[in-house]
Amino acid sequence: MPPFAVPLLRKVFTFMLASAASVSAVAAPVQVDLVTAWPEHAVTLVDRPVGRVERNAGAAGWRYQWPGTYFEARFAGADVWVDLGTGEKHARVAIDGHPVADLVRPQARLLHLHGLAAGEHDVRVDIVSESADGVQTFGGFAVAARALARTPHARKRAIEFIGDSYTVGYAAASTARECSADEVWRSTDNSLAFGPQVARRFGADYRILAISGRGMVRNFMNEPGDTLPTAYDRQLPADDLAAVDDPAWSPQLIVIGLGTNDFSTPVGPGEPWRDGAALSAAFEWRYVEFARALHQRHPSARMLLLAPDAGDGAAERAIRRVQARLAGEGIAVGEVFALGPLALDACNWHPSRADHAAIAQRLEPAIARLMPGWHS
C-alpha cells in the first residue's frame, strides 16, 4: 500500500442519499474527495467485477475494455476508498444503490467516500463510456483497518447482451444528430442503453459484449476491423488472448442485437458480396454459426434476437430466417423482437435516451414471455 498520505486535492461531490428504502439509513451527506493515496494499513476489499475482465498483472485490480463493466464490493464501516484506475473513462459511483459521484475523465484516480452511517454498505462503480481506444484498468476498493470486509452478493438472474452501438448506448445522452467526436464520447452512456435498463427491471446482472460500428459479417460501410463475432472470442477486444470461460458467469438469457451495420449501406464495388442477396446469405450463415457457438458455451440459456429496420427490412427478414433455423435445431430462441420504429435523434442517427427507454419498455414483456418465472 502507498505510505500514509491522504491530502485532499479538492472536494468533488456531496450527495444526500434520501431514499427510505436504502440498505443502510444514511444520516448525513456522503462526502467524496479526490485523494493522493489510500491510508496506511488499508484493507483491500474482495471486489466483484461483472463483465469480461482479467487480473491486472503485477498490480491490484483488473484490466477491462468491454463497455458496461461494473465493479462491486461490500463492507461495514463509515468510509471507503476507490481506485478508478487508468484510462479515459466516464465512471459513476454509487453507495447502497444511490449515486454519489459522476466522473467524466477524472483528473485523479483515487477517491475517498466518507460520512456514511454505521452499518453495512454496498459500493459500486459503473464504467458507462466505451473504451474504443484500448484496455483500461480498475484498481479496486479499500477500507480502513478498523472496518470489516464483506462478500458482495451476486444476483440470481444474468443476461448477456451482444451487439453494436445500439447496445453500447452510443451517444444516448445527446440531444442532436450532428455531433463532434468529443460530444459522442461524452454523451455515450451505457447505463441509459436498453440492455442495462431491462436488466435493472429484472434485478439481473448483465454483461455487455458490444462494439460500435461492428457487424456480423460487415462493419459499418465495410470499414476494416474485426466483426463482432471475431471480437467476441477475445477476452478483451484489443488483446489477442482468447476469451476464458468464467464459471461464475452463466446467463439464463442471451440477447443479440446485430445487423444494423451489415445492412445500413448498399454493397459497393470491391466488397466480397456481389449484391444484397449474397450479403444476406453470408449474414445468415455466420449468424447461425455464432448462435450455435453461444449455445454450446451456455447450453441452458435462451436467446432473443433483436431486429433493426436497416436495409429497408432486409436485416429483419434475414434475422427471422435465422430464428427459424435455430428453432428447428432445438435451440431455445424466442420470437424476433423488432427494435423500431425509433426517432434516432441522437448523434449520427442513433437511439436517444427516449428511444432506449421505449425499447426497454417493450422488451420487458417479451423477456417475461420467454423466461418463465421472471417478473420485473
Summary of the structure (lengths in Angstrom):
residues: 376
radius of gyration: 21.4
end to end distance: 42.5
largest distance: 68.4
contacts: 1258
relative contact order: 0.13
helix: 25%
strand: 28%
